[in-house]
Amino acid sequence: MSRHPRSWSASGFYHVVARGNNRNPIFRHDTDRSRYLQFLAMALASHRVQLFHYCLMSNHVHLLFQTPTPTALSQTMHELQRRYWFHVRREYKISGHLWQGRYHSFPIEEDSYLLECGRYIERNPLPAQMVTELALYPWSSYLYYAYGKEREVDLSISPGYLAMGTTPSVRQEAYRTYVTTTRPYDIAMTKQLTEAIGV
């Protein structure tokens, strides 16, 4: 069966999701997550791609990129997933597929949706019941936006975030409220994307 062609974004923004084969975990330890972020930083630098938000779950990852060209997106993901697979194969002496098929990429055309997509990405540990509050989850961009914590990978800052206040402390407080306040459609939105990508 032939693959469906990807939809490309005129703005260069994409919500990317890559999942483990058969929904298996892709991270066994936190050291694996740290190594993944190291590889992510290398791939971003190699292909001039910007990262705005991310979240590393157990069996999948969410990344919000802006890329200069569609080719840069595919090159970035190819390099990232290949490097990480080599790490897993070497570290755990396993073979076979780590990633399930191609990564998913969802174009984002509206600047106003950037922050909303980032909110969705960073809230993922809550419905998955990995933590009871987002401040306890260190493997996403949330701690940088919400508390100014040091990042393991460089982030480009969403214009919507900068518009939240004139000082870092004001923006951080506004962002914490923005992300952690539950909305009626959160459950439906999570279910819709989960069904779309099969995680």
JOBEL-V731544 format. One line per field, one symbol per residue. ss: DSSP state (~ for helix, > for strand, _ for the rest). phi: phi as a letter, one per 40 degrees, with the letter a starting at -180 (. if undefined). psi: psi as a letter, one per 20 degrees, with the letter a starting at -180 (. if undefined). A space follows every 10 residues. Layout:
ss = ???
phi = ???
psi = ???
This chain:
ss = __________ __>>>>>>>> ~~~______~ ~~~~~~~~~~ ~~~~~~~__> >>>>>>___> >>>>>>___~ ~~~~~~~~~~ ~~~~~~~~~~ ~~______>_ ___>>>>>__ _~~~~~~~~~ ~~~~~~~___ ___~~~___> _~~~~~~___ ________~~ ~~_____~~~ ~~~~~~~~~~ _____~~~~~ ~~~~~~~__
phi = .ccccccbcc cgcacbbbbc cfgccbbcac cccccdcccc ccccccbfbb bbaaabccba bbbbbbbcad cccccccccc cccccccccc cbfbbgcccc gcccbbcbbc dccdccccdd dccdccccfc acacccbcba cdccccbgcc bcacbcccdc ccccicbdcc cccccdcdcc ccbdcdcccc cccdccbgc
psi = pqqpqqpqph ijppopppqq pkkqqiphrh hggghghghg gghghhjlqq pgqrpoagjr qppoqpqhqh hhghgghggg hgghhhgggg hjlrrapgqo bqqppoqohp hhighhgggg giihhghikh riqhiioilr ighghhikqq qiqpqppphh ghiiriqghg ggghgggggi pqqhjgghgg gghghhik.
